[in-house]
């Protein structure tokens, strides 16, 4: 599991919901005889605010678009005489740093309730000839024959059968339609407790919070129990046979359980820094236990940076995301949650931590942290690398980000798990890096990188062969071997501490939220496009070699994930800056390494030759924490 620091911007979710019926034409009321209305809520367990909803008809014509409100709700009316069924409904937006795109379908004309959730997205995958729900719009001419009421209902019934226990636990009945039922708190709780992901190749991954309920956050050499995951090949409809691996929680848990915590956080940040440290200090303190510990940070260390940052004035917290249930003991449940907030300047703030119901000495849900001394996690990474001066090595890459936050108490870390060598990958400290880097054959980490490449294919389809100096960062798994890695697979982090910190080892277990994408799947991912001015900064004739901090800019294709972080890798380190929501450029200042001068500028004459690392990068992520890298290198 990804236990990120606030500064890591890892990887949040978006909630896409439903369309509540209203409007004329024999519908739920209002409008004229020729008018139909789709309306409802976009949700994934939390609302998707500011999401763009687009409806497309059977001819490929755009019926209309709408923007979701703060609660994820929207309404869209259209002239029935001008458009033909079936319809494809798409919503795009973000929750925290996570970019979201979900699809739903409506087979007939007239006013209707049309849910747009991860469940409807999976239904759409079963109706798409490519397996990718996003392709339904482009392929509507050939795929519309799949969008019949009978076909759609059969697919929806399969999900109802597989999720029957979770529907009952959430208060839903066997007759509640997961695509066209009115969205309410019961549907919301269902989405809080199930996780459904669709790859671009049409593979569907399903799990429930109870099926992943393993309390594995301690320091232990004992391998924790495996989490239950359902993996469905392209075109495979779920059924009651999958229900055993999708158990329901023993008690009804949803994000509403943490509403008091969210409101306390909003109260804490409603005023200024002075208010937070004065009259608002009680609200700030009450959200976390006095014994709070999360990735080595106590309550003060975790939240003081937020509290004393004037940029966080009036910061608003969204509904939290339940990533996984740890303990199912009634009235003492423990959850791994992501808390996301948006600042007035458009930057997002988020933290992954642990919430517990009635911890010792406290009543109600309280943040207690993961009780770990160090921050570690593993993420899937999909990247597109463009070498401006040698396009013959432009390539797609898939791999794993093995993250351990830099800490003077750590000497080294060995990570083992699916996709990694049997002996594991060794991570070591390197000056100027905010996290440990992968060690080469000499036992040192020459670069600020923890990205282990599982497969790399050039744009021409030929396997990429790395240089001898960087070969230790690469392996070559087959597409089938990558597909065999499952969500919630375990990775073992054995941490060797320095003698000065007492020595000894700690063993942490982390779970992969999403499996790495295959190269075929990555080729269908949309990446940002860098502007000519950015490309010039890594072109031999015009390469950036220091001075004023560089400005990196890009454009975002339709439905591409939006960057939340931009970085510059150079001779003596890495510098990064958060990207405000909707921004297409940032200036990356130098900070904390020997290439820096005063005021965030870089020393002139930066070394850009030979094997020196020199990369500009943007990072986006989807709601399942797959990190999407786009790299410009020399």
N, C-alpha and C positions, 0 to 999 in steps of 0.2 A: 504494500500500500504506500501511496505517496504521502509522506508526512512533510510538507514543504514549509519552509520559512515564509513569512510575509514577503520577504524580498525576492523570493524565487518565482513568484507568479506562475506557479505550476499549471496545474492543470487542473472547473467549475461547471456548473451545469446550467441548462436552461429549461424552463418548464413550458411546454406547449400544450394548449388545452383544447377546448371544444368550441363549437359554434352553436349557440343556443338559438332556436328557431323563433323568428318573428317575421312579419311581412305578409304580403298578400298572395294572390294567385292560389287561393285554397289553402294557404299555409296557416301560420299561427296568428294572423291578424295584421292589419295595417296595409298600406300600399294600394296599388291598383291591380286590376286583373292581369296585367302584363308584367308585373314586378315581382321579383323573388329576392329573398334576403338570406344570406348566410351570416351568422353571427355567433360569437362565443368567446372562448378563452384559449390562448396558446399557453401550454404548460408541460413541464417535465417532472413535476413534483414541486415546482416553484414557478411562478408566472414569468413569462418572457415579456418584459416591458420594452416598448419602442420597437417591437419586431415588425418587419414588413410582410404583410400577407398579400399574396398574389393568387388570383383565380384564373385558370386557363381552361378554355372549352375544348370540345372534340376536334375543332378545326385548327387548334393552336393559337386562336385569338385570345388576347388578354381581356378577360371579362371585367376586371377592375382590381384595385388594390386598396389596402387600408393599413393603418398603423395601430398596433396594440397599445392599450393604455398601461398605466402603472401596474394594474392587476392582471395584465395579459389579455383583457377583453377587447373585442373589435366587432364592427358591423360593416357589412358590405352588401349593398343592394344593386340590382342590375335588371335590364330589360330582357325578359324571357324571349321576346321575339327575335332578338339579335344574336342569341347564343345557343349552342347545342350541347346537350349532355352526351357523354359523361364529362365530369369536371375534375381537374387536378388542383388541389389547394396546397400552396407552399408558404411556409413562414421562415424567415431568416432574421437573425438577431444575435444577441449575446446575453449571457448571464455572467457577471464578473468578467473574467478573461476568456471565458469559453465562447467560441463561435458556434452558433446553432443553426442548422437547417433541417426542418422536418416537413414531411409530405403527408397529405391525406387525399382521399378520393370521395366523390359523390356520383353515383351512377345515373341519377335521374334529374330532370328539371323540377323547378319549384322550390319554395322555401324549405330549408332543412337545417337540422343540427348536424354539424360536421366536426367531430373532434380532430385536433391536430396534436398528437402526442408521440412519444417513442413507440407506442403500440401501433398507432395508425401508420407510422413510418415503416414499421416492419410488415404490416399488411400490404402497403404499397410496394415493398420490395418483392413480394410474392406475385405481384401483378405486372412488374416491369420485366420486359424480355431480357434485359441485361442484368437484372438483379439489383440494380442501383435505383432507388426511388427517385433520385433527382433526374434521371433520364426519362421519366414518364412525360415530362413536358415536351422535350425535344422529339421524342418518339411517339407522340400521341397519335399520329396518323396510323401507325402500325399496331400500337399497343391498346388503342381504345376498345378493340374487340375483347380484351381481357377484363375491361371495367364494367362488366354486367353486374346487376344486383345479385344474381345467384352466385356468381364467382366470388364477389366481394364478401357476401354473407358467409360462404363456406370458409374462407380464410379467417374471418373474424371469429367464427365459432371455434376454430382450432385454438386461438389464443384464449378464448373463454374457458375451454376445456383444460388447457395447460395451467391456467392461473386461477382455477376454481377456488382453491384453498385461500389464496391471497385475496380474492374478491370477497369471500365470506368474512374474512378477518377485517376487511375494510368496511364492511356493512353493506356491500353490494349483493345482489341476488343473481342467480344463474340466468335470468332473463335480461339483465342490464347489458345493453349493447355497448361494446367498447369503442365503436366508431361513431355511432349516432346517438348514444344516450346523452342526456343533458349533463353537463359537467357540474359537479358539486364537490363538497368536502370529502365524500366517500371515494370518488374517482381520484381526488387529489392524494388521499392516503394510500390508495393502491399504487400510484406512481412513486410515492415516497419509499415503497417497500419492494419494488421490482426494478430491475435494470435490464434494458433491452437495447442492444446495439446492432446496427447493420453495417457491414463493410461495403465498400463500393462494388465488390464482386457479388454481393447478395447473400453472404453468409450471415446468419443471425445468431447472436450470443445472448443468452437469457440467464439471469440468476435472480434470486430473491435475497433480501437482507437476512432472513433467517437461515437460508441455505449457506450463507457466507459467515454465519455467526460463530466465529472462532476467536477466543480471547488470546491473541498471540503477540501482544505488545511487550511482554517482559523480556528479560535476558535469559535465554535458554538454549541449550544445545539440542534439546528434544524437538524433533520435527513436528510442527502443529498439524492438526487434521486438515485434510484437503477440503477446500470449499466446493460446493456443488454448482456446476455450470452446465447449461444445456447449449450445445453447439449444433446448429441446423445448417446443413448444406444448402446451397442456392436452390430455391424452389420448394424446399421441404416445409410443409405446413405443420405447426406444432399440434400436439394432441394430448389427450389425457394420460398417455404413456409417459409424458415429460413431467407430469405433476409431482412425482416423487422427488425430483431434483429441484423443485420450486416450492419448498415448504413455506407456510405462513408463520409469522411471529407468534409466540405464545401469548403475548399481550399486544393490544392495538397501539402501534407507535407511528407517529407521523411528524412532519416538521412543525405542526401546531404545538407539539410538546415543548418546542424551544421558542415559542412566540414571546414568552416573558423575557427570555434572554435577548432576543432581537430588539424588543422595545426598550430594554435597559441600555443596550448599546446605542440606540438612537437617542435616548435621553442623555447619555454621556456626551455624545458628540453634537448635541443640538446647539451648544454655545461655543464660546471661545476657549483658548488654552487656559486662560485665567479661570474661567468658569469650571472647566474640567478638573482643575487642581484645587478649586475652592468648593462652592456649593454643589457642584456636580460630581464631586469625588466619590460620594456614596454610590451613585448609579454606576460609575465606572468600576468600582471595586466589587460590587455585588454580582457581576457576571461570572466571576471566576473564584474558585476555592483558594483559601490561603495556602493550601499545600499544592497548588497548581505547579506542574512541571511539564513543559512541552518542548521536545528537542533541545533540552539543556537550558531552557529559559524559564525562570519563575514568573509569577504573575506580573511583577513590576517590569521585568525585562521584556516580557512578551508585549505588554500594552503601553509602556511609557513612551515609546517612540511614536505611536499613534496619538497618544494623548497630548504630547508636547509639540505636535506638528500643526501649525496654523493652517496648512493646506487641507487639513481634515475637518475644519469647521463646517458644521451642517452636513457632514457625511451621513449618507443614508444606507442602512444595512438592508439587504434583500433577504427573503426567506432563505434559511440555510438549506444545504443539500446533505442528505444522509448518504454517505459513501458506503458504509458497512456497519452492521451490528456486531458488537464484540460479545457482550453478555446478554443473555435472555432471561436472567433471573427476575421474576416479577417485582416491580418497585425498586429494582437496583439495576436496571438495564443500562448498558453503556454503548454509545454510538460514536463512530468516527464521522465527523461532520466538517463541511466546508462553510466558513462564514465569509460572505462576499459583501463589499460595500462600494458605493460609487461616490467619488468626490465631486465637488462643484466644477472642477476643472476637467472632468471627464476621465481622470485616472481611476483605476480600480485598485482596491485593497482587498486582500483575502488572506485567510489563514486556515489551515487544516489542523484540527485539534480533536479532543475527545470530550464528550458531554456524558454525564452520569446522572441517573435519577436517584435522588436521596443519598448522596455520598455521606460518609461519616461526618457528623456534626452539622449537616446542612439538610434543608428540606426543599424538595423540588429539583428540577433540572439545573445543574451547575456545570460550568466548564472546569475540567480537572486536568486536561492535557494528557499526552500519551505516556507520561512518566518515564521518558527516555532521556539519557544524557546527551545524545547526539542526533542530529538530523540526517536521516537516510531515506532514500526511496528509489524506486525503479520505474521508469516510464518508457513506453514505446515512442519511437521517433521516426518520422517520415521526412526526408529532405530532398531538395532539388538544389544541386550545386552547379553553378555556372562559373567556369574559368574564362575570364574575359579575353585573355591573351592566348589561350590554347583550347579552343572550343572542341577539339577532338576528345577531350576528357570530360566534357559536360555529362552529368549523370544524375540518376535517381539512386537514393540509398535508403535502406531501412535498417533499423537497429534498436538499441536499448541505451537509455541514459541512466547510468549507474551513479546516483548522486549521494555524496557524503559532504556535508558542509565543512569547510576548513576549520579546524580546531587544533590549537597548539597541544592539546592533550592526546591527540591521535598520532601514532607513528605510521600505521598503514592499515588497509582494509582489504580483505579478500572476499569477493562476491562470487557465489556459485548459483546456478539455476538454469532453467531451460534456455537453450540457444548459446550458452557460454561454454568455454572449454571445461573439461572435467576437473581440471586443477583450479579453475576459477580465474577471475581477473583481479589483479592487484592494483589498488589505488594508493597513490602517495601524495604527500604535500608538495606544493611548488609555490615559491614566493610570487605574490601578485595575483594568485588565483583565489576565488571565493569558495571553491570546492576542490576536492582531491581529484587529481588527474590519473588516467590510466598509465601504469608504468610500462616502460619498454623492456627489452632484453637485458639492459644493464641494471634494472631495478630502480630506475628513476623515472619521473614524469616530466618529459621535456616540454609538453604543451598543456595549456589549460583546456583539456578535453576529457570528458567522462563518457563519450559517445562511442559505443562499440558497434561497428558496422557488421550486420549479419549478411547483407547481400547488396552489391553495387553493380548497376547496369548502366552503361553509357546510353545516350539518347539514340544511338544507332543500333541498340539492341545487343551489343557485344559486352561481355563481362569486363568490368574495370579492373585493372591490375595496379595496385598501389605501389609506390616506390618502396624499396627495401627498408628505408628509414621509418616508414609509417605502416609497414605490413602488420605490426603487432596490434593495430587498431581494427583489423579487418579479418573476417572469415567469409566463407561462401556457403551459406545454407541453401538448399533447394527451396522452391516455392512450397512444396509439400511439407518440408521440415518447419518452415515458418508458420504455415497454417496449423501445424500440430501444437504450437504453443497456445495455451488457453488463457482467457481472462481469469484472474485470481490465482494464477500459478505462483508458487512460492520461490523467493530468492533469499538466500542466506548471506548475511553480512557479518563476517567475523572481524571484529575491531580490535586491533592491538594498540594498547595505550602506551605512551612514553613512560620511561622509568620515573621521570619527574612527577608524573601524575599518578604514580602508584603502580604502573605496569599492569600486567594481566590482560585478559581478553573479555570482550562482551560479544554476545551473539544476538543479532536482531533478525527477525524474519519480516520481509516485506512482500506484498502481493501486487502483481501486475494488474492494473485496472483493465487495460485493453491489450490484446496481443499485437505484436508488430504487424504492419501491413505487408502483404506481398508486393513485389515490384509491379505486378499487373494492377493491383489495387492503387498503388501510389501513382501510377501513370494516369489514373482517373481523378486524382486530387487536383484541385485548382490552387495554384501558388500565386503570390503577388508578383507583379512585374516591376523591376527597378527602372527608374527614369534614366535618360541619357546622362544627366549630371552625376548620378550615382555610379553609373557604369564607368564614367570617365575617371573616377577616383581610384579604380583598380586597373586602368589601362596604362600600359607601359609609358606611353608618351605624356600622359597627364596625371600620373599616379599621385595620390595624396601622400606627402612626405612630412607632414607636421604643420605647426602654426595654429591658426584658429581652429576650434573644434569642428569636425566635419559634419555636414548635414546629409543624412541619408533619406531618400525619398522614393516613393513607389506608387503604383496604381493597384487597385484591388478589383479583379474580375468579378462578375456577378457570381454570387454564391461561394466565393472563396473565403476561407477563414481570415479574419482581420488580425494583424499583428498586435500583440500586447507588449512586446519587448524588442528592442533593437540593440545590437552589440557590435563592437569593433575589436577584433582580435589582432594583436600586433606583437612586436618583438618581445616586449617585457610584461605582457599581461592581457587582460580583457576589460573593457569598459562597457557598461550597459545603461540603458535608460528606459523607463516605462513609456509606453505609447498611449496617449489619451484616446478614448473611444472616438472613432471616426477620423482620426488624424492620418494623413498620408506622408508625413515627414517628421523627423526629429533631429535635433543636433545632439551628438554624443560627446559629452565632456570627458576629459581625462581625469581619473581619480585613483589615488592610492597606488601608483606604480612609478617606476623610475623613468618612464617616458613622459611624465607630466611636468608641466611648468605651472606658473600661477594662473588662477582664473579659469581653470579647466581646459587650457590649451595644451598642445603637445609640443615637445621639443622639435625643433626643425632638423631635417635630415634623418627622419625615421628610417631604420634599416628595412628595406623591402626586398632584399635580394636573397638568393640561394634558397635554403630550406626554411627561412623565417616564416612563421605563421602570419598571414595577412588576409583577413576575411572580414567583410561586412555581412551582417546576418539579421534577419527578422525571425521572430518566433510567434506562431499562433498556436492555438490548441482547440480541439473539439471538446464536447462535453464529457468525454471519457478519458481525458488527459493524454491523448496522443498528441505529442508536440510536433508541429509542422514547421520545419526549418526551411528558409530560402537563403542560400549563400551566394555571395559574390566574392570570388577569390582571384588572385593575380595569376 
